């Protein structure tokens, strides 16, 4: 189960180079339901996500590089690339801040995953977070991967 809130970031006041980061490339084999392949650094993952906004089922299966590259050729739409910064928020929560490459180089999103729905609903974001876009489907990566998405 994934419980997550997502926010637009207009200006990040942090020096991101001080935080661990990952290079991510991902593409979508299907968007309803979501079936995604991802390379994160030197790891390869096949992911299934159910419908939903803040709460949805998520299953991750490991892939090897050969399987990833084979499936990547079968993906539809835009292959997304981004840098993900991993920023501790407190003893429990972590911010995953994504800075996208072209064609979304001006887009920066922060995601926070929660251990419970109650905690997600009670969450007060840092003051530098922009609009809460959790319930706005146009900021799901699966939507951004569509060649005709209107961002």
Secondary structure as GFF3:
##gff-version 3
##sequence-region A 1 151
A	DSSP	beta_strand	2	8	.	.	.	ID=ss1
A	DSSP	three_ten_helix	16	18	.	.	.	ID=ss2
A	DSSP	beta_strand	20	31	.	.	.	ID=ss3
A	DSSP	beta_strand	34	40	.	.	.	ID=ss4
A	DSSP	beta_strand	43	49	.	.	.	ID=ss5
A	DSSP	beta_strand	55	56	.	.	.	ID=ss6
A	DSSP	beta_strand	58	63	.	.	.	ID=ss7
A	DSSP	alpha_helix	65	72	.	.	.	ID=ss8
A	DSSP	beta_strand	76	88	.	.	.	ID=ss9
A	DSSP	beta_strand	94	100	.	.	.	ID=ss10
A	DSSP	beta_strand	108	113	.	.	.	ID=ss11
A	DSSP	alpha_helix	117	122	.	.	.	ID=ss12
A	DSSP	three_ten_helix	137	139	.	.	.	ID=ss13
A	DSSP	alpha_helix	141	144	.	.	.	ID=ss14
###
